[in-house]
Amino acid sequence: MLWMQYVEKRTSISVEALNSHYINSVPDTDIDLGLLDHCQFNLKPGIEGLCEFVEVNETEVLEVFGTIASSAAGNDNLSQKLWTLVMPHCLEHLTHIINCSLTTGVVPKA
């Protein structure tokens, strides 16, 4: 019965009114047009728009892995040293997980 009272009291709001509320609830910010141009004109080949992903390959995963300067353990509690040791054995699987995450929008829990 409480649920019915809630439903009866709620107000109907149009999508336009809701969008207007959220658009107007944040302060105006200056857009860095140079950065926007850079993002639009330096897309990775195969990407049609700013909100698309292309699959990564094992070489790219290794390149990014090689740029990690910290030796601290991450959310998975695995050290950089351990990752370095197991990388040759799990690179194919890690690349697959990354691509699945990009494709589905689901990030595995650590």
Buried (B, 14 or more C-beta within 10 A) or exposed (E): EEEEEEEEEEEEEEEEEEEEEEEEEEEEEEEEEEEEEEEEEEEEEEEEEEEEEEEBEEEEBBEEBEEEEEEEEEEEEEEBEEBEEEBEEEBEEBBEBBBBEBEEEEEEEE
